[in-house]
Amino acid sequence: MKMGTDILLDELDDLSILGGDLVIGDGFTQEVGLILRINQGEVKSDPLIGANLIRLIKTNVSADEMQRQVKIHLTRDGKNYNDVKELINLKRRQ
């Protein structure tokens, strides 16, 4: 798992500020979460990245297809699905 120092976001995806300073820390899981939440076309520098999971949840796509989407987009960003699969819950809400 490749860890990296990054500017951290809060639970609302705003910059995390503590004592007037930006909070810096390991951003790996934050990056994974962002990749899974965004849709393709939302990142100007890489318009193909984004798992489109919000759109897929509203369809009849299988859990295997959702997992395939996650793997593709994490790989696109240089992340290994096996490193984070325990952190990801792909169960569909009923």
C-alpha positions in Angstrom: 0.0 0.0 0.0 1.5 3.3 -1.1 1.1 5.9 1.6 1.6 9.6 0.9 1.4 12.9 2.7 -1.5 15.1 1.6 -3.7 17.9 2.6 -6.6 16.3 4.4 -10.3 16.9 4.0 -13.0 16.8 6.7 -16.2 14.7 6.6 -17.8 17.2 4.3 -14.9 17.1 1.9 -13.8 20.7 2.9 -10.2 21.5 3.7 -9.5 20.3 7.3 -8.1 23.2 9.3 -6.8 23.0 12.8 -5.6 26.1 14.7 -5.7 28.1 11.4 -3.4 25.6 9.6 -4.2 23.0 7.0 -4.1 19.5 8.4 -1.5 17.3 6.7 -1.4 13.5 6.9 -1.7 10.2 5.1 -4.1 10.7 2.3 -4.3 7.2 0.9 -7.7 6.2 2.2 -9.0 9.7 1.5 -7.9 9.3 -2.2 -9.6 5.9 -2.4 -12.8 7.3 -1.0 -12.8 10.2 -3.5 -12.1 7.9 -6.5 -15.1 5.8 -5.4 -17.4 8.7 -4.9 -16.7 10.7 -8.1 -18.1 10.2 -11.5 -16.2 10.1 -14.7 -15.7 13.7 -16.1 -15.4 15.4 -12.7 -11.6 15.5 -12.6 -10.3 17.8 -15.3 -6.8 16.3 -15.3 -8.1 12.8 -15.8 -11.7 12.8 -17.1 -11.8 9.0 -17.3 -11.3 8.4 -13.6 -14.3 7.9 -11.3 -16.1 4.7 -10.5 -19.6 6.1 -11.1 -20.8 4.1 -8.1 -23.5 6.6 -7.3 -25.1 6.0 -10.7 -24.6 2.3 -10.6 -26.3 1.9 -7.2 -29.6 3.1 -8.8 -29.4 0.3 -11.4 -29.6 -3.5 -11.3 -25.8 -3.9 -11.8 -24.4 -6.9 -10.0 -21.9 -6.7 -7.1 -19.3 -8.3 -9.4 -19.7 -5.4 -11.9 -19.4 -2.9 -9.1 -16.3 -4.6 -7.9 -14.9 -4.5 -11.4 -15.5 -0.8 -11.7 -13.8 -0.2 -8.3 -10.7 -2.3 -9.4 -10.5 -0.5 -12.8 -10.5 3.0 -11.3 -8.2 2.3 -8.4 -5.7 0.7 -10.8 -6.0 3.8 -13.0 -4.8 5.9 -10.0 -2.0 3.4 -9.3 -3.7 1.8 -6.3 -4.0 -2.0 -5.7 -7.6 -3.2 -5.0 -6.2 -6.0 -2.8 -4.6 -3.4 -0.5 -8.0 -1.7 0.3 -10.6 -4.3 -0.3 -11.3 -4.8 3.5 -12.0 -1.1 3.7 -14.6 -1.1 1.0 -18.2 -2.2 1.5 -19.9 -2.9 -1.8 -23.2 -4.1 -0.4 -26.2 -2.4 -1.9 -28.7 -0.8 0.3 -32.2 -2.3 0.1 
